[in-house]
């Protein structure tokens, strides 16, 4: 299962990553931050409910840390 770690996932993304209805798939690993600091979190996608623009509801399981 590949890690989803493209950088900012919003309109200000410097990586060009924008959220859409296909941004996350079931069981994807979502990672935030770095293990070297306290900003680290990860979890597996249960469901991604895209709303519109750059919004949606991401439901995770096996969460470690705080997003």
Biopython code that builds the backbone (N, CA, C, O; Angstrom):
import numpy as np
from Bio.PDB.StructureBuilder import StructureBuilder

atoms = [
    (1, "UNK", "N", (0.844, -1.163, 0.000)),
    (1, "UNK", "CA", (0.000, 0.000, 0.000)),
    (1, "UNK", "C", (0.892, 1.228, 0.000)),
    (1, "UNK", "O", (1.715, 1.385, 0.902)),
    (2, "UNK", "N", (0.749, 2.115, -1.002)),
    (2, "UNK", "CA", (1.617, 3.287, -1.102)),
    (2, "UNK", "C", (1.242, 4.362, -0.096)),
    (2, "UNK", "O", (0.075, 4.504, 0.271)),
    (3, "UNK", "N", (2.233, 5.113, 0.345)),
    (3, "UNK", "CA", (1.986, 6.237, 1.251)),
    (3, "UNK", "C", (1.545, 7.445, 0.450)),
    (3, "UNK", "O", (2.106, 7.744, -0.604)),
    (4, "UNK", "N", (0.540, 8.135, 0.955)),
    (4, "UNK", "CA", (0.079, 9.369, 0.347)),
    (4, "UNK", "C", (0.727, 10.497, 1.127)),
    (4, "UNK", "O", (0.312, 10.794, 2.247)),
    (5, "UNK", "N", (1.731, 11.124, 0.553)),
    (5, "UNK", "CA", (2.452, 12.178, 1.257)),
    (5, "UNK", "C", (2.933, 13.227, 0.259)),
    (5, "UNK", "O", (4.135, 13.472, 0.155)),
    (6, "UNK", "N", (2.014, 13.846, -0.473)),
    (6, "UNK", "CA", (2.422, 14.774, -1.522)),
    (6, "UNK", "C", (2.693, 16.191, -1.045)),
    (6, "UNK", "O", (3.018, 17.052, -1.862)),
    (7, "UNK", "N", (2.575, 16.455, 0.219)),
    (7, "UNK", "CA", (2.673, 17.829, 0.700)),
    (7, "UNK", "C", (1.284, 18.352, 1.016)),
    (7, "UNK", "O", (0.381, 17.578, 1.332)),
    (8, "UNK", "N", (1.113, 19.666, 0.932)),
    (8, "UNK", "CA", (-0.184, 20.247, 1.248)),
    (8, "UNK", "C", (-1.232, 19.768, 0.256)),
    (8, "UNK", "O", (-1.009, 19.766, -0.955)),
    (9, "UNK", "N", (-2.368, 19.366, 0.785)),
    (9, "UNK", "CA", (-3.471, 18.901, -0.052)),
    (9, "UNK", "C", (-4.569, 19.951, -0.024)),
    (9, "UNK", "O", (-5.655, 19.712, 0.504)),
    (10, "UNK", "N", (-4.283, 21.114, -0.593)),
    (10, "UNK", "CA", (-5.277, 22.177, -0.632)),
    (10, "UNK", "C", (-4.934, 23.170, -1.733)),
    (10, "UNK", "O", (-4.015, 22.926, -2.515)),
    (11, "UNK", "N", (-5.632, 24.250, -1.808)),
    (11, "UNK", "CA", (-5.450, 25.225, -2.882)),
    (11, "UNK", "C", (-4.079, 25.878, -2.868)),
    (11, "UNK", "O", (-3.667, 26.439, -3.883)),
    (12, "UNK", "N", (-3.351, 25.827, -1.745)),
    (12, "UNK", "CA", (-2.038, 26.452, -1.663)),
    (12, "UNK", "C", (-0.914, 25.449, -1.885)),
    (12, "UNK", "O", (0.245, 25.742, -1.589)),
    (13, "UNK", "N", (-1.238, 24.289, -2.394)),
    (13, "UNK", "CA", (-0.251, 23.235, -2.571)),
    (13, "UNK", "C", (0.890, 23.660, -3.493)),
    (13, "UNK", "O", (0.661, 24.042, -4.641)),
    (14, "UNK", "N", (2.104, 23.591, -2.990)),
    (14, "UNK", "CA", (3.272, 23.865, -3.837)),
    (14, "UNK", "C", (3.631, 22.654, -4.691)),
    (14, "UNK", "O", (4.417, 22.770, -5.632)),
    (15, "UNK", "N", (3.063, 21.497, -4.372)),
    (15, "UNK", "CA", (3.345, 20.268, -5.116)),
    (15, "UNK", "C", (2.386, 20.065, -6.275)),
    (15, "UNK", "O", (2.589, 19.174, -7.100)),
    (16, "UNK", "N", (1.345, 20.880, -6.348)),
    (16, "UNK", "CA", (0.352, 20.714, -7.399)),
    (16, "UNK", "C", (-0.731, 19.714, -7.042)),
    (16, "UNK", "O", (-1.639, 19.488, -7.841)),
    (17, "UNK", "N", (-0.659, 19.102, -5.848)),
    (17, "UNK", "CA", (-1.662, 18.127, -5.435)),
    (17, "UNK", "C", (-2.937, 18.846, -5.013)),
    (17, "UNK", "O", (-2.910, 19.688, -4.116)),
    (18, "UNK", "N", (-4.038, 18.520, -5.647)),
    (18, "UNK", "CA", (-5.343, 19.088, -5.306)),
    (18, "UNK", "C", (-6.286, 17.934, -4.970)),
    (18, "UNK", "O", (-6.259, 16.893, -5.625)),
    (19, "UNK", "N", (-7.115, 18.124, -3.949)),
    (19, "UNK", "CA", (-8.057, 17.064, -3.616)),
    (19, "UNK", "C", (-9.185, 17.021, -4.636)),
    (19, "UNK", "O", (-9.620, 18.052, -5.149)),
    (20, "UNK", "N", (-9.653, 15.802, -4.923)),
    (20, "UNK", "CA", (-10.803, 15.587, -5.792)),
    (20, "UNK", "C", (-11.444, 14.265, -5.392)),
    (20, "UNK", "O", (-11.027, 13.644, -4.415)),
    (21, "UNK", "N", (-12.435, 13.838, -6.127)),
    (21, "UNK", "CA", (-13.182, 12.636, -5.730)),
    (21, "UNK", "C", (-12.325, 11.368, -5.761)),
    (21, "UNK", "O", (-12.709, 10.361, -5.166)),
    (22, "UNK", "N", (-11.185, 11.393, -6.433)),
    (22, "UNK", "CA", (-10.325, 10.212, -6.517)),
    (22, "UNK", "C", (-9.019, 10.364, -5.740)),
    (22, "UNK", "O", (-8.079, 9.602, -5.966)),
    (23, "UNK", "N", (-8.945, 11.328, -4.837)),
    (23, "UNK", "CA", (-7.694, 11.609, -4.129)),
    (23, "UNK", "C", (-7.241, 10.489, -3.209)),
    (23, "UNK", "O", (-6.038, 10.257, -3.083)),
    (24, "UNK", "N", (-8.155, 9.795, -2.569)),
    (24, "UNK", "CA", (-7.802, 8.756, -1.607)),
    (24, "UNK", "C", (-8.596, 7.499, -1.905)),
    (24, "UNK", "O", (-9.772, 7.560, -2.263)),
    (25, "UNK", "N", (-7.936, 6.354, -1.753)),
    (25, "UNK", "CA", (-8.588, 5.061, -1.956)),
    (25, "UNK", "C", (-8.560, 4.280, -0.653)),
    (25, "UNK", "O", (-7.709, 4.512, 0.205)),
    (26, "UNK", "N", (-9.493, 3.357, -0.515)),
    (26, "UNK", "CA", (-9.557, 2.524, 0.680)),
    (26, "UNK", "C", (-8.208, 1.843, 0.922)),
    (26, "UNK", "O", (-7.592, 1.322, -0.008)),
    (27, "UNK", "N", (-7.761, 1.852, 2.164)),
    (27, "UNK", "CA", (-6.519, 1.238, 2.637)),
    (27, "UNK", "C", (-5.260, 2.044, 2.315)),
    (27, "UNK", "O", (-4.173, 1.641, 2.729)),
    (28, "UNK", "N", (-5.359, 3.174, 1.588)),
    (28, "UNK", "CA", (-4.180, 4.024, 1.388)),
    (28, "UNK", "C", (-3.620, 4.438, 2.743)),
    (28, "UNK", "O", (-4.368, 4.606, 3.706)),
    (29, "UNK", "N", (-2.311, 4.599, 2.815)),
    (29, "UNK", "CA", (-1.657, 5.104, 4.016)),
    (29, "UNK", "C", (-1.467, 6.603, 3.843)),
    (29, "UNK", "O", (-0.841, 7.046, 2.879)),
    (30, "UNK", "N", (-2.004, 7.383, 4.774)),
    (30, "UNK", "CA", (-1.879, 8.843, 4.753)),
    (30, "UNK", "C", (-0.888, 9.230, 5.845)),
    (30, "UNK", "O", (-1.025, 8.821, 6.997)),
    (31, "UNK", "N", (0.115, 10.026, 5.465)),
    (31, "UNK", "CA", (1.177, 10.413, 6.383)),
    (31, "UNK", "C", (1.276, 11.929, 6.443)),
    (31, "UNK", "O", (1.176, 12.609, 5.422)),
    (32, "UNK", "N", (1.473, 12.451, 7.647)),
    (32, "UNK", "CA", (1.673, 13.884, 7.847)),
    (32, "UNK", "C", (2.935, 14.097, 8.669)),
    (32, "UNK", "O", (3.171, 13.387, 9.646)),
    (33, "UNK", "N", (3.731, 15.057, 8.283)),
    (33, "UNK", "CA", (4.881, 15.440, 9.091)),
    (33, "UNK", "C", (6.055, 14.490, 8.978)),
    (33, "UNK", "O", (6.184, 13.750, 8.003)),
    (34, "UNK", "N", (6.894, 14.521, 9.971)),
    (34, "UNK", "CA", (8.131, 13.760, 9.991)),
    (34, "UNK", "C", (8.253, 13.018, 11.315)),
    (34, "UNK", "O", (7.875, 13.546, 12.361)),
    (35, "UNK", "N", (8.771, 11.816, 11.276)),
    (35, "UNK", "CA", (8.949, 11.037, 12.504)),
    (35, "UNK", "C", (9.968, 11.688, 13.437)),
    (35, "UNK", "O", (10.060, 11.322, 14.609)),
    (36, "UNK", "N", (10.732, 12.651, 12.920)),
    (36, "UNK", "CA", (11.737, 13.311, 13.732)),
    (36, "UNK", "C", (11.163, 14.430, 14.599)),
    (36, "UNK", "O", (11.872, 14.971, 15.447)),
    (37, "UNK", "N", (9.905, 14.783, 14.403)),
    (37, "UNK", "CA", (9.322, 15.842, 15.236)),
    (37, "UNK", "C", (7.934, 15.444, 15.722)),
    (37, "UNK", "O", (7.437, 14.370, 15.381)),
    (38, "UNK", "N", (7.320, 16.292, 16.505)),
    (38, "UNK", "CA", (6.027, 15.962, 17.112)),
    (38, "UNK", "C", (4.849, 16.202, 16.168)),
    (38, "UNK", "O", (3.700, 16.031, 16.573)),
    (39, "UNK", "N", (5.108, 16.592, 14.925)),
    (39, "UNK", "CA", (4.054, 16.863, 13.955)),
    (39, "UNK", "C", (3.716, 15.623, 13.124)),
    (39, "UNK", "O", (3.075, 15.750, 12.081)),
    (40, "UNK", "N", (4.129, 14.429, 13.557)),
    (40, "UNK", "CA", (3.943, 13.217, 12.777)),
    (40, "UNK", "C", (2.610, 12.545, 13.087)),
    (40, "UNK", "O", (2.216, 12.420, 14.247)),
    (41, "UNK", "N", (1.925, 12.115, 12.034)),
    (41, "UNK", "CA", (0.706, 11.317, 12.183)),
    (41, "UNK", "C", (0.559, 10.431, 10.952)),
    (41, "UNK", "O", (1.053, 10.761, 9.873)),
    (42, "UNK", "N", (-0.121, 9.310, 11.125)),
    (42, "UNK", "CA", (-0.418, 8.440, 9.993)),
    (42, "UNK", "C", (-1.697, 7.677, 10.269)),
    (42, "UNK", "O", (-2.103, 7.522, 11.421)),
    (43, "UNK", "N", (-2.331, 7.201, 9.208)),
    (43, "UNK", "CA", (-3.532, 6.398, 9.325)),
    (43, "UNK", "C", (-3.896, 5.794, 7.990)),
    (43, "UNK", "O", (-3.411, 6.240, 6.950)),
    (44, "UNK", "N", (-4.752, 4.778, 8.009)),
    (44, "UNK", "CA", (-5.220, 4.131, 6.793)),
    (44, "UNK", "C", (-6.622, 4.613, 6.448)),
    (44, "UNK", "O", (-7.470, 4.775, 7.326)),
    (45, "UNK", "N", (-6.854, 4.841, 5.159)),
    (45, "UNK", "CA", (-8.141, 5.338, 4.691)),
    (45, "UNK", "C", (-9.209, 4.254, 4.791)),
    (45, "UNK", "O", (-9.033, 3.140, 4.297)),
    (46, "UNK", "N", (-10.315, 4.599, 5.437)),
    (46, "UNK", "CA", (-11.504, 3.750, 5.451)),
    (46, "UNK", "C", (-12.443, 4.241, 4.351)),
    (46, "UNK", "O", (-12.990, 3.455, 3.578)),
    (47, "UNK", "N", (-12.614, 5.564, 4.305)),
    (47, "UNK", "CA", (-13.521, 6.147, 3.311)),
    (47, "UNK", "C", (-13.146, 7.602, 3.059)),
    (47, "UNK", "O", (-12.726, 8.312, 3.972)),
    (48, "UNK", "N", (-13.300, 8.037, 1.811)),
    (48, "UNK", "CA", (-13.080, 9.423, 1.417)),
    (48, "UNK", "C", (-14.372, 9.924, 0.785)),
    (48, "UNK", "O", (-14.822, 9.408, -0.238)),
    (49, "UNK", "N", (-14.964, 10.949, 1.419)),
    (49, "UNK", "CA", (-16.214, 11.543, 0.933)),
    (49, "UNK", "C", (-15.903, 12.948, 0.425)),
    (49, "UNK", "O", (-15.870, 13.903, 1.201)),
    (50, "UNK", "N", (-15.674, 13.067, -0.882)),
    (50, "UNK", "CA", (-15.374, 14.364, -1.495)),
    (50, "UNK", "C", (-16.622, 15.234, -1.504)),
    (50, "UNK", "O", (-17.709, 14.772, -1.851)),
    (51, "UNK", "N", (-16.458, 16.494, -1.122)),
    (51, "UNK", "CA", (-17.586, 17.432, -1.126)),
    (51, "UNK", "C", (-17.521, 18.292, -2.377)),
    (51, "UNK", "O", (-18.318, 18.112, -3.297)),
    (52, "UNK", "N", (-16.579, 19.223, -2.416)),
    (52, "UNK", "CA", (-16.355, 20.075, -3.589)),
    (52, "UNK", "C", (-15.118, 20.925, -3.337)),
    (52, "UNK", "O", (-14.644, 21.020, -2.205)),
    (53, "UNK", "N", (-14.599, 21.538, -4.387)),
    (53, "UNK", "CA", (-13.428, 22.393, -4.226)),
    (53, "UNK", "C", (-12.295, 21.628, -3.583)),
    (53, "UNK", "O", (-11.816, 20.639, -4.137)),
    (54, "UNK", "N", (-11.866, 22.073, -2.427)),
    (54, "UNK", "CA", (-10.785, 21.381, -1.712)),
    (54, "UNK", "C", (-11.271, 20.856, -0.367)),
    (54, "UNK", "O", (-10.529, 20.864, 0.616)),
    (55, "UNK", "N", (-12.525, 20.397, -0.330)),
    (55, "UNK", "CA", (-13.076, 19.895, 0.930)),
    (55, "UNK", "C", (-13.650, 18.494, 0.780)),
    (55, "UNK", "O", (-14.047, 18.066, -0.303)),
    (56, "UNK", "N", (-13.676, 17.808, 1.896)),
    (56, "UNK", "CA", (-14.242, 16.480, 1.951)),
    (56, "UNK", "C", (-14.041, 15.916, 3.345)),
    (56, "UNK", "O", (-13.480, 16.574, 4.220)),
    (57, "UNK", "N", (-14.500, 14.705, 3.540)),
    (57, "UNK", "CA", (-14.370, 14.038, 4.831)),
    (57, "UNK", "C", (-13.523, 12.788, 4.639)),
    (57, "UNK", "O", (-13.885, 11.894, 3.875)),
    (58, "UNK", "N", (-12.394, 12.732, 5.337)),
    (58, "UNK", "CA", (-11.485, 11.600, 5.255)),
    (58, "UNK", "C", (-11.602, 10.799, 6.546)),
    (58, "UNK", "O", (-11.288, 11.303, 7.624)),
    (59, "UNK", "N", (-12.050, 9.561, 6.438)),
    (59, "UNK", "CA", (-12.239, 8.691, 7.595)),
    (59, "UNK", "C", (-11.069, 7.716, 7.623)),
    (59, "UNK", "O", (-10.823, 6.991, 6.659)),
    (60, "UNK", "N", (-10.342, 7.711, 8.761)),
    (60, "UNK", "CA", (-9.132, 6.902, 8.899)),
    (60, "UNK", "C", (-9.265, 5.877, 10.019)),
    (60, "UNK", "O", (-10.085, 6.035, 10.923)),
    (61, "UNK", "N", (-8.452, 4.827, 9.951)),
    (61, "UNK", "CA", (-8.317, 3.834, 11.000)),
    (61, "UNK", "C", (-6.829, 3.633, 11.265)),
    (61, "UNK", "O", (-5.997, 4.127, 10.503)),
    (62, "UNK", "N", (-6.488, 2.929, 12.312)),
    (62, "UNK", "CA", (-5.092, 2.663, 12.663)),
    (62, "UNK", "C", (-4.285, 3.962, 12.795)),
    (62, "UNK", "O", (-3.121, 4.016, 12.397)),
    (63, "UNK", "N", (-4.899, 4.990, 13.349)),
    (63, "UNK", "CA", (-4.261, 6.300, 13.448)),
    (63, "UNK", "C", (-3.202, 6.303, 14.544)),
    (63, "UNK", "O", (-3.424, 5.833, 15.660)),
    (64, "UNK", "N", (-2.047, 6.850, 14.186)),
    (64, "UNK", "CA", (-0.954, 7.080, 15.127)),
    (64, "UNK", "C", (-0.657, 8.566, 15.074)),
    (64, "UNK", "O", (-0.422, 9.108, 13.995)),
    (65, "UNK", "N", (-0.663, 9.241, 16.228)),
    (65, "UNK", "CA", (-0.420, 10.681, 16.268)),
    (65, "UNK", "C", (-1.710, 11.462, 16.098)),
    (65, "UNK", "O", (-2.804, 10.898, 16.140)),
    (66, "UNK", "N", (-1.569, 12.770, 15.904)),
    (66, "UNK", "CA", (-2.723, 13.660, 15.764)),
    (66, "UNK", "C", (-2.591, 14.468, 14.479)),
    (66, "UNK", "O", (-1.590, 15.151, 14.264)),
    (67, "UNK", "N", (-3.597, 14.384, 13.636)),
    (67, "UNK", "CA", (-3.616, 15.169, 12.398)),
    (67, "UNK", "C", (-4.049, 16.586, 12.689)),
    (67, "UNK", "O", (-4.129, 17.407, 11.775)),
]
sb = StructureBuilder()
sb.init_structure("model")
sb.init_model(0)
sb.init_chain("A")
sb.init_seg("    ")
for serial, (resi, resn, name, xyz) in enumerate(atoms, 1):
    if name == "N":
        sb.init_residue(resn, " ", resi, " ")
    sb.init_atom(name, np.array(xyz, "f"), 0.0, 1.0, " ", f" {name:<3s}", serial, name[0])
structure = sb.get_structure()
